[in-house]
Amino acid sequence: MSFRDAPTPATYMVGKWMPSDQAVLDAWTRKIMAKAEADTSDLLPAIQDFKDFIETDAKAYMFFTQMFDEVPASRKTSPSGRPQVRDYEHMLRLFNTIMTHAPEFNESGLVGFPFNAILDWSMANTGGWSAFLDEAIDAHFKAMLNEWAVFLRSPESTSVLSDDPKSGWFGADAKKAMPTFVEEFRCDPSLPHHGFKSWDDFFTRQFRDGVRPIAEPDNDAVVVNACESAPYRIAHDAKLRDRFWIKAQPYALQFMMDDDLYVDHFVGGTVYQAFLSALSYHRWHAPVSGRVVKTRVVDGTYYSETLAAGMDPSGPNASQGYIAEVATRGLIFIEADNPDIGLMCFIAIGMAEVSTCDITVYEGQHVTKGDEIGMFHFGGSTHCLVFAPDVSIEFDMHGQTPGLDASNILVNERIATVGPKKSG
């Protein structure tokens, strides 16, 4: 179904998107729009550079004009039920307003994704699809998000770490969504902002000791969950190259691994993918014990989603297979101590604002199953584990079927057991 044929928004199950989200985000967007309309100050440097680029680059000007022209005139609201963004100048002014705001808590599928919320219509049409794949445009998004990251690491960003019942991350609504926060995470409720020094400090929070025990730590046949995440897909016989942009979104290892020299080792192998919500713990842990052979961060897209997935109001949730090839991602190759596993790869994949894949291990380092290996910054995200074709692996999804309606499996819990290598 194309965006032009999309029905009036009703109930969306993608990313737990429900009708109540529309009212929540409508109120949020109206507030941001009101602030933007009242703001007559100069654009921030990264936003002004973006504007200058759009207005001096023929291709960018065409894309950013087309993506708003392609929104049907009959649509007075965006897919999530909010007033639509009028044009690229309006978009940039909204971005400018967001740049000095940390994400407030809300009960919607786009909690933690303020830029994504502004772009949801344009992500779903051909103008936006073309623009968000363009490397020069992505470079401007990177500069803008890096500038925002400086604010999110500053004390000023703690304003949303309040007890406001609706928008505060320690308010009544947030406590309902994260009822065991104080018991699980390192914090001190007696201190301002529970002791967190910035929004990013809060987002990359750590579990208290003993909260997430490692499944069978002495059994190298057990693979543990690398992230606090919900299973999205298990795929076998992954191809070197495939048509990853079509509706089924098959994996294409060459592009996932950015033509790495190790890619041939995994052709025909198994890919496990799982996603993290904005409310999840966002640090990564070693799924197996072994030696870190190689690490890489691959620059990529931020707001590209496949048109084949149809309208995705909390996008790019429905494009997780697709973005494994094109989004910003971090690769960690580990030679497992267990020879039946051998070389495997952890791939962290940024989604929208989640563009920082922060690898904290180094080549040659030995990691023990459950050790921290890196983290995401901002929003929600997804990741893959890739195994060679001769690895005999049986997954344990804890009684559920992988997909967008799946629930989190705890980090460090068992997700698979490996048997003797396949013969031949």
Secondary structure, DSSP 4 states (H G I P E B T S, - for coil): --GGGPPPP----GGG--HHHHHHHHHHHHHHHHHHHH--SPPPHHHHHHHHHHHH-HHHHHHHHHHHHTS-TT--B-TTSSBPP-SHHHHHHHHHHHTT-PPPP-SSTTTT-HHHHHHTTGGGSHHHHHHTT-HHHHHHHHHHHHHHHHHHTSGGGGGGSS--TTT-TTSHHHHHHSTTHHHHBS--TTSGGGG--SHHHHHT--BPTTSSPPSSTT-TTEEE-SSSBEEEEEE-S-BSS--TTSTT---BHHHHTTT-TTGGGGTT-EEEEEEE-TTS--EEE-SS-EEEEEEEEE--BSS---GGG---TTTTGGGHHHHHHHB-EEEEEEEESSTTT-EEEEEEEE-TT--EEEE---TT-EE-TT-EEEEEESS-EEEEEEE-TT--EEE--TT--SSTT--PBPTTSEEEEE-SPPP-
